[in-house]
């Protein structure tokens, strides 16, 4: 039996550089340690009927080295048309008779946001139809690896998927350097990412707290002048810009609570920015109802709050000793994320169950 992995390399959202490529790239590197054969990006396969379908000849050629009984790791979702996605999965499952293992990065049905240009599976804004489309694919998996227990429960509660669903935890953030910086206590929150999805930033015009902002300037609103905008950097350069404080894991349109589609998505996913901050040795600020909140609390990796005003107050009164404990825990856990050992262990257990 051999292992292979397929994925899309989707580096942009609405023309903006995103962190999508690093979690996918890190998974490819970890799969290689397992002995998986990387089949590269599948994005170019659809080329007929307005690039929505794949010819049988293309499928046969692309997967010519795959044999019955092989394990295929699919980094889900594939950023190709829904009909083409179905073609690939059906071909591997029924024609090649492979074992399919899905590594979940996102469940698109949970984050449909037309304002941010995010559509569901099948390029639809209808959440019910999108979920139906996703389940047609997910139910063909033998194993599904998800980042949080909340996402596992969401899939299980559909009653449509019989696959073995395993929680692998926070996304790894691989790095060749195992030297972790030591940050000092300072009243700062850092936000980095797609700013078009961070409408809450526009509500901070009256705050006197120091916020450092990284990312391409949003097209949908103006950043308040009180925010310390630092510009946009590739993910591998971004972490070197941080000087201390807390990494902010927040989303949606409100600073007083979590609201909006992207805010609600925090109930299910493990934001990659949380891994980025922790792998940088920076503790995090997380919404109390986020899927990763309990983990952050249990391991003392930062603070969980109901609002940003609450976070501001806590950070302002934090002692150097308290911050040093948070930062020390972040460095210890961040080192694990840099090594990717936890995710590799889950992959090994998936390939060789019972060993």
N, C-alpha and C positions, 0 to 999 in steps of 0.2 A: 504493500500500500504506500502511495506517495501523497504528499500534501502540496497544494497549490493555493495561491491567494490572488484575488482580483479586487479591483477598486477603481474609483474615479478619482482623478486628481483635480479637485475643484478649488482653485486658488482665489477666486473672486466672487463677491456677492454685490451685484449692482455696480460693478466696476471698482469695488474697493478691495484692497488687499485684506485677507482674513487669516485667521489662525487655522483654517480647515486643513491646510496642507501638512502641518506639523503632526497633529494626532494621527493622520493617515500614514504619513511617512514613518513615524515612530512605531506604529503597529507593523509596518512592513519590515523594519529592522528587527523587531522582536520575533516575528514569524520566521525570519531567516535563521535565527538562533535555534529555532525548532526544526529546521531543515525544510521549511516550506519553500517551494519554487515560486518566485514572484513573476506573475504573468503581466505585470505592468498595468497601465491605465486602459480601461475598456471604453473610454469616451469616444474613440474614433470609429468604433464598430458600426453604429447605425449610419446607413448611407443611402437607403432607398425610401421612397415615399416621404420626401421632405425630411430625410434623416431620422425617421421615426422607427424604422424596422431594420433588421439585420438579415441578410440572405443566409440560406442554409449553408452555402459554400463557405461563407465567412466564419460561421460558427464552427463548422467542421475543421477549418484550417486553424482557427485561433486556439481551439481546444484539442488539437491533434495529439498532444502528448498526455492527455488525461485519459485514464482507464477506469473501467468499472471498479467500484470499491474505494477509489481515491477520495481523500478528504479535500473539500474546497472551502477555504475561508473567504467569505464575502464581506468586505467592509461596507456595511449598510448605512444609508442607501447608496445605490449607484446613481450618479448624476447623468443619466441618459433618459430618453423618453420612457414612459411607463410601459408601452407595448414592447420596446426593446428589452427592458428590464425583465419582463415576464418571459420573453423568448429565452434569454440567457439562463434564467433559473429553471424553466421547464426543460430546456435542452440538457442541462447538467443533471437534473434530478431524474428524468425519465428516459432520455436517450443514452446518456453516459452512465446513468445509475450510480451517481456519486453521493457521498455523504456531504451535506451542506451545513456549514457552521457560520452563522451570521454574527459579526462583531458590530454591535449597534453604536452608531455615533449620534443619530437623531431619529426620532419618530416624527415625521413631517406632519402628521395629522394633529399633533399636539401644539404645533407652532405656526399655524396658518395666520399670516399677517399681511394683508394686501398692501398696507401702508409701507411696510418694510420690504415689499417685493418677495415675500415668502409664501409660496403656494404648497398645497398638499400633494400627495402622491397622485399622479395623473394630471398634474398641472391644473388642479381645481381648487377653488376657495371653499368648497363644501366639505366640512370636516367629516360628515358621515360617509360620503362617497370616498373621500381620501382614505379613511380607515378601512373601508371595505377593500379598496385596492391594495393597501399595505398587507392586510391579513391574507389575501390571496397569495402573496409572496412568502410571508413569514410562516405560514402553516406548512410550507414545504421543507422547512429546516429540520435537521436532526437535533441541533443544539443552537441556542441563542445566548450570546454573552452580552450582558447589559451593565451599565455603570452604577445603577442604584436599585435598591429594593423597591422603590416606588414605581420605577419603570417595569420591573419584573411583574409586580402586582397588576399594573395596567394591562399588560399583555395577557397575563393569565386570566384576568377577569373578563376578557372578551369571550372566553370559552371556545375559541376557534383554533387555538394553537396547542398542539400536544408535545411540542419539542421540550427537551430538557433546558431550562432557563437558569443560567448561573450569573450571579453578580460578581463582577471583577473589581469594582470599586472605582476610585478616581483614576482618570486617564494618566498614563505615564507621561513624563516630560524628559526624554532621553537627552543626556549631555555627556560629552567626552570628559568634561571637567568635573571632578568630584570635590573641588574646593568650594566651600560655601561661605559667602560673605557674612560678616557679623554686623547687623544694623543696629543703630541706636534709636532710642525712643524719641519720636517727634510727632506732633499733632498733624498728621497728614493721612489722607486717603487717596489711593492711586486707582484710577479707572482706565482700563485699556480695552479696546475692541472696536466693533462696528458702532460708531456713535449714532448712526441713523436709528438704531434700535434702542437707544438710551435717552428717551425723551425726558426722563426724570432729571437729567442734567440742566434742562431749561428752567427747572423749578428752584434752582440753587442760587438765584441772583441775590437773595437777601441773606445768605449764609456768610459768616465771616470766617468759616473754617477753611483750611488749606486743602484744596483738591487738585491733584495733578492729573491731567487728562492726556491720554495718548490715543491716536487714531486719526484717520482722515476727517477733516471738518464735516459735520453733518450737513446734508442738503435740505433737510426738512425743518430745521430750526437753527437759531443762532445761539452759540455758547455764551453764557453770561460772562461779562468782562472780569468778574471776580474770580473765575476759575483759571488755574495756571495751566494753560494749554501748551504742551511740549512738542506737538507734531506727531508724525506717523513714522513707524519704524518696522522693518521685517521682524518676525517673532524671535529670530536668533540674535538680533541686535537689541531688541526691546528691553530684555531683562537687565542689560548692563546700564540702563538709564536710571534704574531705581536707586534711591538713596536711603530708604527707610520708611517707617510708618506702617500703614496697613493697606493690603490690596482689597479693593472693593468688588464684591461679587453681587451685583445688583442689576436689575433689568426692569423694563416697563416704563410707564409714563409718570409715575408718582414717586416723590422722595419720602412721603409720609407713610406709605405702605407699599406693598407690591400689587400692581394692577396691570391690566393689559395682557395681551396674549403672551408676549415674551416674558413678562413678569410671572405669569402663571406657570410657564414652562419650567421655571426653577423648582417647582414641586416635583418634577420628574427627572430632570437631567443632572448631570455633573458637569458644570461649566468648565471648559478647558482653561479659562483664565484662572480658576482656582488652583489648578495644577501648576500653571505657570508661576503664580505668585509664590506658592509653597516651595516649588523647586528652586526659587530664587532666594529662599530663606525669609520670606516676608509673610507674617501672619495675615489672616483674612478677616473681613467683615462680611457676614452672611445673613440673609433673611432667616428668621426663626422657623418659618414653615418650608424652607427649601429642603430638597431631598438630601442634601449633604450636611444639613445643620447639626443633626445628632452626632455625626462623625466628628465634626469640627469641635463640638462641645466635649465629647468624650476624650478626645486626644489633646485638648487644650491648644488648638491650632489657631485660635483667634476668638472673636466674639460674635454672637448671634443676636440680632436685634429686630425690632418691629419697624423701625423707621431710621432714617439717616440722622435725624436730630438726636435720637437716642444714642446712636453710634458716636456722634460728635461729642456728646456730653461724657460718655464713658472714656473715650480716648483722651480728652482734655484732662481728666482726673486720674489717668493711669500713672502709676509710679514706674520708675526705671526698672525696678526689680520685677514688677508684673510684666512689663513689656519684654524684658530679657527672657522670662520663662516662655512666653508665647513664641518669641523669635527662635529660642533654642529648640522648641518642639517643632517649629516649622522647618528649621535646618535639618533636624534628624529625619523627619518624614520626607522632606524635599529630596534628601539624598536617596531615599528609596525610590522616589519617582524618577530621579535621574538614572538610576540603575535599571528600572523596569522589571525588577524581580517578581513583584506580585502578579503582574499581567502574564509574564512568562510561565509562572507556576499554574495559573488558570488554564493557559493554552495546553500545557503538558498534561494536565488532568483531563482535558477535553479529548485530546488525541489518544491518551492511554488511560481510560477510566478504570478505576479499581486498583491501579498500581501504587 
